[in-house]
Amino acid sequence: MSASLVIQTSFIGDTVLTTPLLAQLANRGPVDVVTTPVSAALLAGHPAVREVIAYDKRGEDSGLGGFLGMVRRLRATRYDVAFLAQGSVRSAALALFAGIPSRVGFSTSGGAWLYTKRVAWRDDLHHAARLLLLARPNGREPSPEELRPMLVPGPDERMAVDALLREHGVAPGDALVALAPGSVWGTKRWPYYPELAGTLTSMAHVVVIGGAEDTPLASAIRSASPGAIDATGRLSLLASAELLRRCAILVTNDSAPEHLASAVDTPTVALFGPTVPDFGFGPLATRSAVLGLDDLPCRPCDRHGPARCPLGHHRCMRDLGPEIVAERVRALLSNREPVA
Ligand code: SF4
């Protein structure tokens, strides 16, 4: 038995894509995870995880005092190995000063000089597969099932979603289509969700998911389709995963909801503008489709997606019309294959 610590303090999507690694490591012994407070809530109750340790590196645990406090906390548990799923010097130093003898991370990471074992970064793999390499650098390719992330909503999340759907008159068995119009990065936001919602309301209940910051986007959708349900800011991340689990399909930008849907295996139409799935962040749901303008010469223009289009026209999203997206949604809803 080997006690593992996984440090993953990146974005929400990265945490979701770390869950296949967690499942792999759980076969060897107990697994604890250091992650952000937001992601800690997401991993609550996860069967592969013994303890989730929230590290608020930009809030109450910021600075040297917070770092040393976390070091003391980790030292109290004698971990055999740390997996640096997030590659900063701070994360590597945390594992080093916590006295963890074996520290495994990617050779390209900023903190790699503090690792005891460096794993080659594979640009050609999905990010979930890359992270799995940390546990088995020379192992066989993972199966789709091993690669699929997993989240486990509990009774609280189910009750929250039950209440939301009851409030909006959604009966058990009614078809639900989720739209996730938000993204931290402005150029990743597809502009035609209101038009798309208008074409879907005759086929299904439309529910808009996202954080409170996405409420203006939901309001624009509801202006076009007053029957659409605004769930933005209403649900925790894990409850959002539960809501997605009940949806027939999700339409999303290249953003966190795509990974939540993968973790509950909800069919997904993912819309890529300034980024491309080849970066390793495409959908992993069994049935999914990726749409993007493959022939646009300026794509991709950024690993994340700039706040504003550097060329001013934002054609990567503006030229991706609502009809082609609606057609993919209809194909998924009617179970037509293939959808990729
Ligand atoms: S430069 Fe091209 S890929 Fe980048 S935001 Fe503008 S249109 Fe999109």
Residues whose N, C-alpha, C, O or C-beta is under 5 A from the ligand:
A	BS01	SF4	T187 G273 P274 C298 R299 P300 C301 C309 P310 L311 H314 R315 C316
